[in-house]
Amino acid sequence: MAVFLCLNAFVLGLGVTKGIERCSKFMIPALFCILVMLAGVNLWQPGFKEGAAFILKPDWSAVTGQTVIKALGQSFFSLSIGMAAMITYGSYIKRQESLVSVSVIVSLATVLMAVLAGLAIFPSVFTYHVPVTSGPDLVFKTLPPLFAQLPGGYVISILFFVLLFFAALTTSLSIMESLVAFFSDELHIRRVSALGIGFAIIIVCSTLCALSQMPDSVLRIGGMSVFDWTDTFSSNYILPVAGLGCVVMIGWFVPKSTVEHELTSSGRYPLWIFRCVLFMMRFVCPPIILFMFINGLI
C-alpha cells in the first residue's frame, strides 16, 4: 500500500500535464483494450448468456430502498461526484472545451467500462459455478481459482490484475490530486509541500483501513472493519449529500452569469445548454437525490 501511494506521489509530483495526463493517456486506453479482450474471451464460455443476464436483466423484486441508495452512491463514486475530483479536473479543462460534452462522454464511458468489466468476469463465474460475491472477496478470493481453470488462465489473470492496477491508480490519482490542489490553491502552500501533507494524511488513513482487513483485527466500527465502514459511509452517505450540496449551491447561490459563462464557454456554445442544465440543477436533481437518499435511509 505504501509503495502504491508513493507511486501516486511520484506521478503527481511531475505535475498535471507531465504526470497525470501522460499516465492517463497510456493507462485508460490500455484499460479499455484489456477489458475488451477479457470480455471477448468470455463470449465462448458456456455461461456467457447466464452471466450477461445476471448483469443486464433487472430483477425488480430485489430492489429496495437500500438498493436505491447503494446505486446512487455507486454512481457518485464511479463518476467521482461529491469528492472534489471532478471539480479539480474540471478546473484544468481549456476554456474552448464544452463542459457539457465532456460530462456526457465521461458518463457514457463510465457505463461502458462498467458493463465490459461485468462481461469480463461473470460469464466465467457462472461457467465454473463459482459463488457470486462482490468487492474484495470477488477479486482476490473468487477470481484467482477461477482463472486457474480457464484456458490460458495464467495470461488472463496477469492481464486482469494489470487492469485492476491501472483502474486503481487512475482513480487514486484523481482523489489525491483534489486534496493536493486544495492545499496548494486555497491554502497557498507550495505544491511540493502540499503533496507531502496530503501523502501523510492519506497513508495514515490507508494504514488503518489496510490493518482492519487483517484476520481478528480490532479496528472495527459498528460491526464492520474500518475499511468497509469507510467505504459504506462515504459512498452511501457523504457523496450523495456532498453532491446535493453542489447542485444546490451552483443552482441557487452562484451568480447565473458565472454559471452561464462556464457552461457556454463564454458564449461559444448555445444558450439553451445553460438554461437546461440550470433547470436540472435547480428543480430536477435536488429532489431526486434527496428522495432517493431519504428512501434509502428508511
C-alpha positions in Angstrom: 0.0 0.0 0.0 2.8 2.4 0.9 4.6 1.6 -2.4 1.4 2.3 -4.3 0.9 5.6 -2.6 4.5 6.6 -3.3 3.8 5.9 -7.0 0.8 8.2 -6.7 3.0 10.9 -5.1 5.7 10.5 -7.8 3.2 10.9 -10.7 1.5 13.9 -9.0 4.9 15.4 -8.3 5.5 15.6 -12.1 2.5 17.9 -12.4 -0.8 17.7 -14.2 0.4 17.6 -17.8 3.6 15.6 -17.4 2.3 13.3 -14.6 -1.5 12.8 -14.6 -2.2 13.5 -18.3 0.7 11.4 -19.6 -0.1 8.4 -17.4 -3.9 8.6 -18.2 -3.2 8.7 -21.9 -1.5 5.4 -21.6 -3.4 3.6 -18.9 -7.0 4.4 -19.9 -6.7 3.0 -23.5 -4.8 0.0 -22.1 -7.6 -0.5 -19.5 -10.2 -0.4 -22.3 -8.3 -2.8 -24.5 -7.7 -5.4 -21.7 -11.4 -5.2 -20.8 -12.5 -5.8 -24.4 -10.0 -8.7 -24.6 -11.3 -10.4 -21.4 -14.9 -9.9 -22.4 -14.1 -11.4 -25.8 -12.7 -14.5 -24.2 -15.9 -14.9 -22.3 -18.0 -14.9 -25.4 -17.1 -18.6 -25.9 -17.8 -19.6 -22.3 -20.9 -21.8 -21.8 -22.1 -19.5 -19.0 -21.9 -16.3 -21.2 -25.7 -16.0 -21.6 -26.3 -16.6 -17.9 -23.6 -14.2 -16.8 -24.8 -11.5 -19.3 -28.4 -11.9 -18.0 -27.1 -11.6 -14.4 -25.6 -8.2 -15.3 -28.1 -6.7 -17.7 -31.5 -8.2 -16.8 -33.0 -6.4 -13.8 -34.8 -8.2 -11.0 -37.2 -5.6 -9.8 -38.4 -7.8 -6.9 -35.0 -7.4 -5.3 -35.0 -3.6 -5.4 -35.4 -2.0 -2.0 -34.6 1.4 -0.5 -31.1 0.2 0.3 -30.6 -0.9 -3.3 -31.5 2.5 -4.5 -29.2 4.4 -2.1 -26.3 2.0 -2.9 -26.9 2.5 -6.6 -26.9 6.3 -6.0 -23.7 6.0 -4.0 -22.1 3.8 -6.7 -23.0 6.3 -9.4 -21.5 9.1 -7.4 -18.4 7.1 -6.7 -17.9 5.9 -10.3 -18.2 9.5 -11.6 -16.2 11.0 -8.7 -19.1 13.3 -7.8 -19.2 14.8 -4.4 -15.5 14.1 -3.7 -14.0 17.2 -5.4 -12.1 15.1 -8.0 -14.3 16.2 -11.0 -14.2 19.8 -9.7 -10.4 19.6 -9.6 -10.1 18.0 -13.1 -12.7 20.4 -14.5 -10.6 23.4 -13.4 -7.9 22.1 -15.8 -10.1 21.9 -18.8 -9.3 24.5 -21.5 -11.7 27.4 -22.0 -12.7 26.3 -25.5 -13.8 22.9 -24.3 -17.5 22.2 -23.7 -18.1 21.1 -20.1 -21.4 19.5 -21.2 -19.8 17.5 -24.0 -17.0 16.3 -21.6 -19.6 15.3 -19.0 -21.6 13.3 -21.4 -18.5 11.5 -22.7 -17.3 10.7 -19.2 -20.7 9.4 -18.2 -21.1 7.2 -21.2 -17.6 5.9 -21.0 -18.1 5.0 -17.3 -21.2 3.0 -18.1 -19.5 1.2 -21.0 -16.5 0.3 -18.9 -18.7 -1.0 -16.1 -20.7 -3.3 -18.5 -17.4 -4.5 -20.0 -16.0 -5.3 -16.6 -19.1 -7.3 -15.8 -18.9 -9.2 -19.1 -15.2 -9.9 -18.4 -15.9 -11.5 -15.0 -19.4 -13.0 -14.5 -19.7 -15.3 -17.5 -16.7 -17.3 -16.2 -18.2 -17.2 -12.7 -21.4 -18.9 -14.0 -19.5 -21.3 -16.3 -17.5 -22.8 -13.4 -20.3 -22.4 -10.9 -18.4 -20.2 -8.6 -20.4 -18.4 -5.9 -21.2 -14.8 -6.9 -19.6 -12.4 -4.4 -18.7 -8.7 -4.6 -15.9 -6.4 -3.7 -12.5 -7.7 -2.4 -13.9 -11.3 -2.0 -14.7 -11.4 -5.7 -11.4 -10.0 -6.8 -9.0 -11.8 -4.5 -10.8 -15.0 -3.4 -13.2 -16.0 -6.2 -11.3 -14.9 -9.3 -7.8 -16.4 -8.8 -9.0 -20.0 -8.6 -11.4 -19.3 -11.4 -8.6 -18.1 -13.7 -6.7 -21.3 -12.9 -9.5 -23.3 -14.6 -9.7 -21.1 -17.7 -7.7 -22.0 -20.9 -4.7 -19.6 -20.9 -5.8 -18.6 -17.4 -2.2 -17.6 -16.4 -2.1 -14.9 -19.1 -5.7 -13.9 -18.4 -5.0 -13.5 -14.7 -2.0 -11.3 -15.3 -4.0 -9.1 -17.7 -6.8 -8.8 -15.2 -4.7 -7.7 -12.3 -2.8 -5.3 -14.6 -6.2 -3.9 -15.5 -7.1 -3.7 -11.8 -3.9 -1.9 -11.0 -4.4 0.7 -13.8 -8.0 1.3 -12.7 -6.9 1.8 -9.0 -4.0 4.1 -10.0 -6.1 6.4 -12.2 -8.7 6.6 -9.5 -6.3 7.3 -6.7 -4.5 9.9 -8.7 -7.7 11.9 -9.1 -8.6 11.7 -5.4 -5.1 12.6 -4.2 -4.9 15.5 -6.7 -8.1 17.1 -5.3 -6.5 17.1 -1.8 -3.2 18.5 -3.1 -4.9 21.1 -5.2 -6.9 22.3 -2.2 -3.8 22.8 -0.1 -2.0 24.4 -3.0 -4.7 26.7 -4.3 -6.8 27.5 -1.3 -4.2 27.5 1.5 -1.4 28.8 -0.8 1.0 26.0 0.1 3.8 25.2 -2.3 2.8 22.1 -4.4 5.6 20.0 -3.2 4.7 20.8 0.5 1.0 20.2 -0.3 1.8 16.9 -1.8 3.8 15.9 1.3 0.9 16.9 3.6 -1.6 15.1 1.5 0.5 12.0 1.3 1.0 11.9 5.1 -2.8 12.2 5.7 -3.7 9.5 3.2 -1.0 7.0 4.3 -2.2 7.2 7.9 -5.8 6.7 7.0 -5.0 4.0 4.5 -2.9 2.1 7.0 -5.8 1.9 9.4 -8.1 0.7 6.6 -5.5 -1.9 5.5 -4.9 -3.2 9.0 -8.6 -3.5 9.6 -8.7 -6.2 6.9 -6.4 -8.5 8.8 -8.0 -11.5 10.5 -9.2 -10.8 14.0 -8.5 -7.1 13.7 -9.9 -4.9 16.5 -10.2 -2.0 14.1 -13.9 -2.1 13.7 -16.8 0.4 13.7 -20.4 -0.7 14.0 -19.5 -4.4 13.4 -17.6 -3.6 10.2 -13.9 -3.2 9.5 -12.7 0.4 9.3 -12.2 -0.3 5.5 -15.8 -1.5 5.0 -17.3 1.2 7.2 -15.3 4.0 5.4 -16.4 2.6 2.0 -20.0 2.3 3.0 -20.3 5.6 4.8 -18.5 7.7 2.2 -20.2 6.0 -0.9 -23.8 5.8 0.5 -24.0 9.0 2.6 -21.2 11.5 2.3 -21.1 11.5 -1.6 -24.8 12.0 -2.1 -25.0 14.7 0.5 -22.0 16.5 -1.0 -23.4 16.1 -4.5 -26.7 17.5 -3.3 -24.9 20.4 -1.7 -23.0 21.1 -5.0 -26.1 21.3 -7.2 -28.0 23.4 -4.7 -25.0 25.8 -4.4 -24.4 26.2 -8.1 -28.1 26.2 -9.0 -29.2 28.8 -6.4 -26.3 30.6 -4.9 -23.6 31.0 -7.6 -24.4 34.0 -9.9 -26.3 33.0 -13.0 -23.8 34.9 -15.1 -20.9 32.8 -13.8 -22.7 29.5 -14.5 -23.6 30.7 -18.0 -20.0 31.8 -18.6 -18.7 28.3 -17.6 -21.4 26.2 -19.3 -21.3 28.1 -22.7 -17.5 28.7 -22.6 -18.0 32.5 -22.8 -20.7 32.3 -25.5 -19.0 29.6 -27.7 -21.9 27.2 -27.2 -25.7 27.6 -27.4 -27.5 29.4 -24.5 -30.1 26.5 -24.3 -27.4 24.3 -22.8 -27.0 26.7 -19.9 -30.8 27.0 -19.4 -31.3 23.3 -19.5 -28.5 22.4 -17.0 -29.5 25.2 -14.7 -33.1 24.0 -14.7 -31.9 20.4 -13.9 -29.7 21.7 -11.1 -32.5 23.7 -9.5 -35.6 21.7 -9.9 -34.7 18.1 -11.0 -31.5 16.8 -9.4 -32.0 18.1 -5.8 -35.4 16.5 -5.2 -34.4 13.2 -6.9 -31.2 12.9 -4.9 -32.9 13.9 -1.7 -35.8 11.5 -2.3 -33.5 8.6 -3.1 -31.3 9.3 -0.1 -34.2 9.5 2.4 -35.9 6.5 0.8 -32.7 4.5 1.3 -32.4 5.6 5.0 -36.0 4.4 5.6 
